[in-house]
Amino acid sequence: LHHHPWDPDSSDLIITTDSVAGNNEQVGVRFRKNNEDAGAVRISFGSTQQYKIDYCAPWLNLPANLPSAVNKVWRISYNQQTQDFKIFCNNVLLVNTTLSD
C-alpha cells in the first residue's frame, strides 16, 4: 500500500490501467482527511464495468461511452469548494456529480 499526498485543488489524479472487462480486477483510491478515511473511488472491470464512490453511492454502471481501448488513462477531478467530482477515461467524461458531506 502506497500513500501519495494529493491536493485536488491544484491538480487532477491520474491512474493508468490495462484491465479488460470481465477480468474482475479493481482499481481504487482511498481519500483521507485529518488522518481519517474520507471516502474512496473504485473502478471494477467485471462483465459490467462499474464505479463506486464510497460513503456516497452503491456500485453504478459506467456509461456506455466508456472508451474500448485496453490501455486507459483515468483522470479524477475534485473541487473541494464546490464538491464537484468527475471521472474521465481517455479524456471522455464519464461521471459528473456533486458530492455532499
C-alpha positions, -999 to 999 in steps of 0.1 A, spaced: 0 0 0 14 33 -10 4 67 3 7 97 -20 -4 131 -10 -28 148 -34 -42 183 -34 -73 181 -56 -75 218 -59 -41 220 -76 -41 190 -99 -62 161 -111 -53 125 -100 -41 103 -129 -43 65 -129 -34 42 -158 -49 7 -163 -46 -22 -188 -75 -42 -174 -103 -55 -196 -140 -61 -190 -147 -94 -174 -113 -100 -157 -129 -89 -123 -99 -66 -114 -104 -35 -95 -85 -2 -90 -92 22 -63 -80 53 -45 -88 60 -8 -91 96 4 -81 107 39 -88 139 58 -73 147 92 -58 112 92 -92 95 89 -109 78 60 -129 103 40 -140 81 11 -127 63 -19 -134 58 -56 -132 23 -71 -135 10 -106 -144 -26 -113 -136 -44 -145 -164 -71 -142 -186 -82 -171 -203 -49 -165 -178 -22 -157 -188 -2 -127 -176 25 -103 -183 32 -67 -178 64 -46 -175 50 -10 -199 66 16 -218 83 -13 -233 57 -36 -236 20 -44 -219 4 -73 -231 21 -105 -225 11 -142 -200 32 -161 -217 49 -191 -219 32 -225 -194 58 -239 -165 42 -219 -136 40 -243 -129 5 -256 -91 7 -256 -74 -17 -232 -49 9 -220 -68 36 -202 -58 68 -185 -83 77 -158 -84 113 -145 -102 120 -113 -111 157 -107 -125 170 -74 -131 206 -64 -132 208 -26 -151 241 -26 -180 231 -49 -176 194 -42 -178 187 -80 -165 152 -87 -156 140 -122 -141 108 -137 -126 109 -172 -113 79 -191 -90 87 -221 -104 123 -220 -140 112 -221 -162 125 -193 -179 95 -177 -190 107 -143 -200 143 -133 -216 146 -99 -216 168 -68 -207 151 -35 -220 161 -1 -207 158 34 
